[in-house]
């Protein structure tokens, strides 16, 4: 089985490049693309898988505001996001924690065969039939906005 880890590393590298330096160029590798969209006074860093957004990070004047996390539209038989989507999102969520954008330890995970996003008891259902999840810029606790 072919691993998608190099593509997750590419997405994480693009996130780090955007946050830590002034040099950023949108990019595409394999099934993963990273672009910047400007809306009003926001810059939105969009990560897509097979052309479908899986994460959008909003920045205002260079400061992180929130992350909107999407399930990607590809599911297993139980309606949970695909393995590739979970891998890509977990790489990005881990990097966001490491960059102090969100609390460390936020992940997409299973509990009793259901899929969630968050950590410990601060979690939201995630997958087919559930709305996207918005995570605030509060690095001290997981705070969902929607």
N, CA, C and O of each residue as an XYZ file, in Angstrom:
584
protein
N       0.838     -1.187      0.000
C       0.000      0.000      0.000
C       0.881      1.249      0.000
O       1.844      1.337      0.762
N       0.551      2.196     -0.844
C       1.312      3.437     -0.968
C       0.946      4.388      0.166
O      -0.234      4.562      0.471
N       1.931      4.994      0.781
C       1.694      5.930      1.875
C       1.475      7.336      1.340
O       2.106      7.746      0.366
N       0.581      8.065      1.981
C       0.344      9.464      1.634
C       1.131     10.409      2.538
O       0.948     11.623      2.461
N       1.992      9.882      3.381
C       2.714     10.727      4.333
C       3.522     11.843      3.682
O       3.541     12.949      4.221
N       4.197     11.614      2.540
C       4.917     12.738      1.919
C       3.974     13.889      1.547
O       4.381     15.050      1.579
N       2.733     13.582      1.197
C       1.787     14.640      0.855
C       1.315     15.382      2.108
O       1.052     16.583      2.056
N       1.209     14.674      3.222
C       0.897     15.339      4.494
C       2.053     16.254      4.880
O       1.833     17.383      5.320
N       3.283     15.772      4.718
C       4.464     16.591      5.018
C       4.487     17.841      4.130
O       4.870     18.917      4.590
N       4.084     17.709      2.873
C       4.002     18.863      1.972
C       3.010     19.890      2.511
O       3.316     21.082      2.550
N       1.817     19.436      2.929
C       0.798     20.351      3.459
C       1.309     21.051      4.720
O       1.128     22.258      4.879
N       1.945     20.295      5.610
C       2.489     20.871      6.845
C       3.580     21.880      6.518
O       3.638     22.946      7.131
N       4.441     21.561      5.567
C       5.506     22.479      5.162
C       4.911     23.788      4.652
O       5.418     24.863      4.974
N       3.841     23.709      3.859
C       3.194     24.913      3.349
C       2.582     25.736      4.490
O       2.652     26.965      4.474
N       1.990     25.069      5.468
C       1.446     25.774      6.636
C       2.563     26.496      7.380
O       2.437     27.678      7.700
N       3.645     25.794      7.653
C       4.773     26.401      8.367
C       5.359     27.566      7.578
O       5.699     28.604      8.145
N       5.473     27.385      6.272
C       5.995     28.442      5.408
C       5.120     29.694      5.488
O       5.634     30.809      5.571
N       3.812     29.511      5.464
C       2.883     30.639      5.509
C       2.967     31.367      6.853
O       2.996     32.596      6.895
N       3.007     30.607      7.946
C       2.971     31.193      9.292
C       4.314     31.794      9.689
O       4.351     32.847     10.325
N       5.403     31.151      9.329
C       6.707     31.537      9.859
C       7.528     32.464      8.969
O       8.541     33.001      9.417
N       7.118     32.660      7.734
C       7.938     33.499      6.865
C       7.051     34.327      5.943
O       5.843     34.111      5.845
N       7.672     35.255      5.288
C       6.928     36.065      4.336
C       6.941     35.429      2.958
O       6.216     35.872      2.067
N       7.753     34.398      2.769
C       7.820     33.723      1.481
C       6.828     32.566      1.476
O       7.004     31.579      2.191
N       5.796     32.699      0.670
C       4.821     31.623      0.509
C       4.352     31.606     -0.924
O       4.035     32.644     -1.506
N       4.313     30.430     -1.479
C       3.803     30.241     -2.823
C       2.784     29.107     -2.773
O       3.092     28.026     -2.271
N       1.572     29.337     -3.286
C       0.601     28.239     -3.336
C       1.228     27.043     -4.058
O       2.137     27.200     -4.872
N       0.727     25.852     -3.746
C       1.318     24.682     -4.366
C       0.369     23.507     -4.468
O      -0.710     23.489     -3.874
N       0.805     22.532     -5.238
C       0.003     21.337     -5.475
C       0.952     20.154     -5.625
O       1.913     20.211     -6.392
N       0.673     19.086     -4.889
C       1.413     17.836     -5.040
C       0.432     16.688     -4.935
O      -0.352     16.612     -3.989
N       0.479     15.816     -5.887
C      -0.410     14.661     -5.859
C      -1.857     15.106     -5.734
O      -2.351     15.885     -6.548
N      -2.530     14.605     -4.707
C      -3.949     14.930     -4.497
C      -4.154     16.105     -3.542
O      -5.283     16.384     -3.138
N      -3.078     16.790     -3.183
C      -3.132     17.835     -2.154
C      -2.750     19.188     -2.740
O      -1.731     19.316     -3.419
N      -3.581     20.201     -2.469
C      -3.247     21.555     -2.919
C      -3.419     22.541     -1.777
O      -4.230     22.342     -0.873
N      -2.637     23.603     -1.842
C      -2.659     24.658     -0.830
C      -2.717     25.997     -1.558
O      -1.870     26.296     -2.400
N      -3.726     26.796     -1.223
C      -3.927     28.097     -1.863
C      -4.272     29.150     -0.821
O      -4.647     28.831      0.307
N      -4.138     30.404     -1.217
C      -4.546     31.521     -0.364
C      -5.652     32.278     -1.075
O      -5.545     32.611     -2.256
N      -6.717     32.544     -0.331
C      -7.853     33.305     -0.837
C      -7.946     34.560      0.020
O      -7.831     34.487      1.243
N      -8.150     35.694     -0.607
C      -8.313     36.944      0.134
C      -9.782     37.339      0.095
O     -10.373     37.478     -0.975
N     -10.358     37.516      1.272
C     -11.750     37.958      1.412
C     -11.768     39.118      2.405
O     -11.368     38.960      3.558
N     -12.227     40.267      1.960
C     -12.244     41.474      2.797
C     -10.862     41.679      3.390
O      -9.894     41.847      2.648
N     -10.750     41.667      4.705
C      -9.445     41.873      5.337
C      -8.834     40.554      5.824
O      -7.907     40.567      6.634
N      -9.346     39.418      5.338
C      -8.841     38.107      5.744
C      -8.040     37.450      4.633
O      -8.348     37.591      3.449
N      -7.014     36.736      5.039
C      -6.322     35.806      4.159
C      -6.711     34.416      4.637
O      -6.580     34.102      5.820
N      -7.187     33.588      3.724
C      -7.617     32.241      4.080
C      -6.682     31.251      3.408
O      -6.596     31.183      2.182
N      -5.985     30.486      4.233
C      -5.093     29.447      3.749
C      -5.932     28.179      3.603
O      -6.386     27.611      4.596
N      -6.136     27.737      2.357
C      -7.027     26.607      2.085
C      -6.222     25.375      1.681
O      -5.378     25.427      0.786
N      -6.505     24.269      2.362
C      -5.924     22.970      2.049
C      -7.014     22.111      1.433
O      -8.087     21.950      2.014
N      -6.740     21.556      0.253
C      -7.731     20.743     -0.442
C      -7.175     19.363     -0.739
O      -5.973     19.187     -0.937
N      -8.068     18.395     -0.764
C      -7.751     17.014     -1.098
C      -8.654     16.633     -2.264
O      -9.877     16.704     -2.151
N      -8.069     16.236     -3.366
C      -8.824     15.937     -4.584
C      -9.704     17.125     -4.990
O     -10.807     16.930     -5.501
N      -9.226     18.352     -4.767
C      -9.958     19.546     -5.151
C     -11.044     19.987     -4.187
O     -11.710     20.993     -4.429
N     -11.237     19.246     -3.088
C     -12.268     19.577     -2.099
C     -11.607     20.099     -0.825
O     -10.718     19.436     -0.291
N     -12.013     21.269     -0.323
C     -11.397     21.803      0.900
C     -11.556     20.855      2.092
O     -12.622     20.282      2.318
N     -10.455     20.709      2.850
C     -10.507     19.959      4.112
C     -10.156     20.855      5.296
O     -10.480     20.528      6.437
N      -9.498     21.977      5.035
C      -9.174     22.921      6.119
C      -9.000     24.311      5.522
O      -8.406     24.486      4.458
N      -9.541     25.300      6.245
C      -9.350     26.699      5.882
C      -8.959     27.449      7.145
O      -9.711     27.475      8.120
N      -7.784     28.058      7.122
C      -7.277     28.807      8.261
C      -7.360     30.286      7.933
O      -6.793     30.740      6.939
N      -8.063     31.035      8.765
C      -8.262     32.464      8.525
C      -7.248     33.276      9.320
O      -7.016     33.027     10.503
N      -6.651     34.250      8.644
C      -5.681     35.157      9.249
C      -6.114     36.585      8.960
O      -6.518     36.908      7.843
N      -6.027     37.439      9.974
C      -6.325     38.861      9.814
C      -5.076     39.635     10.197
O      -4.605     39.550     11.331
N      -4.544     40.390      9.246
C      -3.313     41.152      9.454
C      -2.195     40.250      9.983
O      -1.417     40.654     10.846
N      -2.126     39.032      9.459
C      -1.076     38.094      9.846
C      -1.351     37.307     11.110
O      -0.575     36.421     11.466
N      -2.440     37.613     11.793
C      -2.771     36.919     13.039
C      -3.837     35.858     12.794
O      -4.844     36.121     12.137
N      -3.611     34.663     13.323
C      -4.554     33.564     13.164
C      -5.852     33.873     13.884
O      -5.840     34.332     15.026
N      -6.982     33.621     13.214
C      -8.303     33.892     13.769
C      -9.035     32.596     14.100
O      -9.494     32.419     15.228
N      -9.149     31.684     13.126
C      -9.841     30.421     13.347
C      -9.503     29.438     12.248
O      -8.989     29.810     11.193
N      -9.802     28.169     12.513
C      -9.644     27.109     11.521
C     -10.992     26.450     11.296
O     -11.651     26.029     12.247
N     -11.399     26.363     10.049
C     -12.598     25.616      9.681
C     -12.142     24.286      9.104
O     -11.355     24.244      8.158
N     -12.641     23.208      9.681
C     -12.218     21.862      9.305
C     -13.391     21.143      8.646
O     -14.491     21.094      9.196
N     -13.141     20.582      7.454
C     -14.162     19.903      6.665
C     -13.822     18.422      6.536
O     -12.656     18.039      6.629
N     -14.840     17.590      6.321
C     -14.602     16.143      6.243
C     -14.152     15.659      4.867
O     -13.829     14.479      4.724
N     -14.119     16.506      3.865
C     -13.586     16.156      2.560
C     -14.533     15.455      1.611
O     -14.256     15.374      0.414
N     -15.648     14.943      2.118
C     -16.636     14.319      1.244
C     -16.361     12.887      0.840
O     -17.124     12.317      0.060
N     -15.292     12.285      1.347
C     -15.001     10.876      1.089
C     -15.130     10.133      2.422
O     -14.504     10.512      3.411
N     -15.950      9.067      2.442
C     -16.269      8.395      3.700
C     -16.083      6.885      3.601
O     -16.090      6.304      2.516
N     -15.918      6.274      4.766
C     -15.964      4.815      4.826
C     -17.427      4.394      4.974
O     -18.316      5.246      4.949
N     -17.686      3.105      5.126
C     -19.060      2.606      5.209
C     -19.823      3.148      6.414
O     -21.054      3.183      6.402
N     -19.105      3.570      7.450
C     -19.739      4.105      8.658
C     -19.947      5.621      8.587
O     -20.425      6.218      9.551
N     -19.597      6.249      7.466
C     -19.776      7.690      7.326
C     -18.659      8.511      7.935
O     -18.806      9.717      8.128
N     -17.544      7.866      8.240
C     -16.395      8.583      8.801
C     -15.501      9.058      7.666
O     -15.435      8.409      6.622
N     -14.809     10.184      7.853
C     -13.909     10.664      6.802
C     -12.890      9.583      6.423
O     -12.499      8.758      7.250
N     -12.476      9.609      5.163
C     -11.535      8.606      4.665
C     -10.226      8.632      5.448
O      -9.890      9.612      6.112
N      -9.512      7.538      5.348
C      -8.207      7.419      6.024
C      -7.258      8.522      5.554
O      -6.538      9.110      6.361
N      -7.258      8.801      4.248
C      -6.383      9.847      3.709
C      -6.764     11.216      4.268
O      -5.890     12.003      4.633
N      -8.059     11.501      4.335
C      -8.513     12.778      4.896
C      -8.083     12.894      6.354
O      -7.566     13.931      6.769
N      -8.293     11.839      7.127
C      -7.909     11.869      8.550
C      -6.400     12.069      8.702
O      -5.954     12.836      9.557
N      -5.627     11.386      7.881
C      -4.173     11.526      7.965
C      -3.744     12.960      7.671
O      -2.944     13.539      8.406
N      -4.283     13.532      6.586
C      -3.908     14.891      6.214
C      -4.322     15.873      7.309
O      -3.540     16.739      7.701
N      -5.567     15.733      7.804
C      -6.044     16.643      8.849
C      -5.235     16.494     10.132
O      -4.893     17.497     10.758
N      -4.924     15.275     10.535
C      -4.160     15.094     11.770
C      -2.762     15.689     11.658
O      -2.239     16.222     12.637
N      -2.156     15.605     10.488
C      -0.865     16.261     10.288
C      -0.979     17.768     10.421
O      -0.143     18.411     11.054
N      -2.032     18.330      9.814
C      -2.242     19.777      9.905
C      -2.604     20.213     11.316
O      -2.090     21.223     11.798
N      -3.480     19.470     11.989
C      -3.874     19.816     13.361
C      -2.673     19.751     14.306
O      -2.515     20.608     15.176
N      -1.831     18.737     14.132
C      -0.623     18.619     14.951
C       0.293     19.817     14.715
O       0.827     20.392     15.663
N       0.472     20.190     13.450
C       1.318     21.347     13.129
C       0.726     22.640     13.688
O       1.461     23.493     14.184
N      -0.603     22.791     13.610
C      -1.239     23.994     14.155
C      -1.015     24.087     15.657
O      -0.797     25.176     16.187
N      -1.067     22.942     16.351
C      -0.763     22.943     17.782
C       0.680     23.313     18.042
O       0.972     24.084     18.956
N       1.592     22.766     17.242
C       3.014     23.068     17.390
C       3.360     24.520     17.096
O       4.342     25.052     17.615
N       2.549     25.156     16.260
C       2.755     26.573     15.924
C       1.976     27.512     16.846
O       1.940     28.721     16.619
N       1.357     26.956     17.879
C       0.563     27.718     18.850
C      -0.608     28.454     18.212
O      -0.948     29.563     18.624
N      -1.223     27.836     17.207
C      -2.429     28.405     16.616
C      -3.665     27.884     17.343
O      -4.634     28.616     17.546
N      -3.621     26.617     17.728
C      -4.689     25.959     18.486
C      -4.021     25.159     19.605
O      -2.798     25.020     19.597
N      -4.778     24.631     20.560
C      -4.148     23.817     21.602
C      -3.491     22.567     21.011
O      -3.961     22.030     20.009
N      -2.424     22.116     21.623
C      -1.788     20.874     21.191
C      -2.695     19.693     21.505
O      -3.466     19.726     22.463
N      -2.596     18.665     20.697
C      -3.327     17.432     20.952
C      -4.677     17.331     20.267
O      -5.361     16.320     20.425
N      -5.084     18.340     19.514
C      -6.356     18.271     18.796
C      -6.169     17.324     17.616
O      -5.203     17.439     16.862
N      -7.114     16.377     17.462
C      -7.001     15.362     16.415
C      -8.371     14.940     15.914
O      -9.393     15.228     16.536
N      -8.375     14.260     14.792
C      -9.540     13.525     14.319
C      -9.341     12.111     14.851
O      -8.302     11.499     14.603
N     -10.324     11.583     15.579
C     -10.151     10.274     16.213
C     -11.469      9.521     16.295
O     -12.542     10.092     16.101
N     -11.371      8.231     16.585
C     -12.541      7.370     16.760
C     -12.768      7.101     18.238
O     -11.824      6.986     19.021
N     -14.047      7.005     18.604
C     -14.447      6.559     19.937
C     -15.745      5.778     19.743
O     -16.733      6.327     19.255
N     -15.747      4.514     20.120
C     -16.906      3.652     19.893
C     -17.361      3.691     18.440
O     -18.553      3.801     18.154
N     -16.412      3.599     17.538
C     -16.686      3.547     16.097
C     -17.228      4.847     15.516
O     -17.515      4.909     14.320
N     -17.375      5.887     16.334
C     -17.811      7.191     15.835
C     -16.579      8.073     15.674
O     -15.574      7.888     16.361
N     -16.671      9.029     14.762
C     -15.549      9.919     14.508
C     -15.789     11.273     15.172
O     -16.901     11.802     15.167
N     -14.718     11.815     15.742
C     -14.770     13.108     16.425
C     -13.547     13.927     16.034
O     -12.561     13.405     15.513
N     -13.643     15.222     16.302
C     -12.490     16.099     16.212
C     -12.409     16.850     17.531
O     -13.427     17.296     18.062
N     -11.191     16.990     18.063
C     -10.973     17.661     19.337
C      -9.945     16.902     20.147
O      -9.022     16.296     19.603
N     -10.117     16.944     21.443
C      -9.268     16.161     22.345
C     -10.042     15.956     23.642
O     -10.809     16.819     24.070
N      -9.827     14.808     24.251
C     -10.483     14.449     25.497
C     -11.980     14.712     25.415
O     -12.630     14.269     24.468
N     -12.533     15.418     26.377
C     -13.987     15.643     26.369
C     -14.401     16.847     25.516
O     -15.587     17.030     25.241
N     -13.446     17.655     25.103
C     -13.747     18.801     24.229
C     -13.682     18.313     22.785
O     -12.634     18.368     22.142
N     -14.823     17.835     22.288
C     -14.842     17.251     20.956
C     -16.186     17.457     20.291
O     -17.205     17.688     20.943
N     -16.155     17.366     18.973
C     -17.361     17.503     18.161
C     -17.469     16.293     17.243
O     -16.451     15.790     16.769
N     -18.695     15.813     16.982
C     -18.852     14.747     15.987
C     -18.360     15.248     14.634
O     -18.510     16.422     14.299
N     -17.770     14.336     13.864
C     -17.137     14.733     12.609
C     -17.353     13.650     11.569
O     -17.064     12.480     11.821
N     -17.854     14.023     10.414
C     -18.042     13.065      9.330
C     -19.327     13.340      8.581
O     -19.905     14.421      8.689
N     -19.767     12.354      7.821
C     -20.941     12.487      6.975
C     -22.164     12.868      7.804
O     -22.468     12.231      8.813
N     -22.858     13.912      7.366
C     -24.062     14.368      8.052
C     -23.818     15.397      9.144
O     -24.771     15.922      9.719
N     -22.561     15.694      9.438
C     -22.236     16.694     10.461
C     -21.660     17.935      9.788
O     -20.989     17.830      8.762
N     -21.919     19.119     10.365
C     -21.382     20.351      9.760
C     -19.868     20.448      9.970
O     -19.310     19.759     10.824
N     -19.207     21.310      9.184
C     -17.781     21.558      9.418
C     -17.569     22.042     10.852
O     -18.488     22.549     11.496
N     -16.357     21.878     11.327
C     -16.007     22.266     12.690
C     -15.099     23.486     12.631
O     -14.121     23.500     11.884
N     -15.420     24.511     13.418
C     -14.591     25.709     13.513
C     -13.898     25.721     14.872
O     -14.546     25.602     15.911
N     -12.583     25.864     14.852
C     -11.776     25.881     16.069
C     -11.200     27.281     16.231
O     -10.623     27.829     15.291
N     -11.354     27.866     17.427
C     -10.872     29.230     17.669
C      -9.359     29.254     17.862
O      -8.695     28.218     17.892
N      -8.850     30.451     17.990
C      -7.419     30.659     18.195
C      -7.025     30.646     19.672
O      -5.943     31.122     20.018
N      -7.864     30.119     20.537
C      -7.560     30.012     21.964
C      -6.603     28.838     22.171
O      -7.009     27.680     22.070
N      -5.337     29.132     22.460
C      -4.352     28.057     22.605
C      -4.413     27.378     23.966
O      -3.752     26.360     24.175
N      -5.192     27.922     24.895
C      -5.268     27.361     26.237
C      -6.319     26.264     26.389
O      -6.200     25.414     27.271
N      -7.340     26.275     25.541
C      -8.372     25.234     25.599
C      -9.017     25.104     24.233
O      -9.050     26.049     23.446
N      -9.527     23.914     23.971
C     -10.212     23.695     22.695
C     -11.539     24.422     22.749
O     -12.366     24.169     23.625
N     -11.733     25.328     21.804
C     -12.954     26.129     21.763
C     -13.532     26.063     20.355
O     -12.916     26.502     19.384
N     -14.747     25.494     20.275
C     -15.422     25.378     18.982
C     -16.332     26.583     18.794
O     -16.979     27.038     19.737
N     -16.375     27.096     17.567
C     -17.121     28.328     17.294
C     -18.491     28.091     16.689
O     -19.371     28.942     16.822
N     -18.697     26.975     16.037
C     -19.982     26.738     15.376
C     -20.636     25.512     15.940
O     -21.730     25.144     15.513
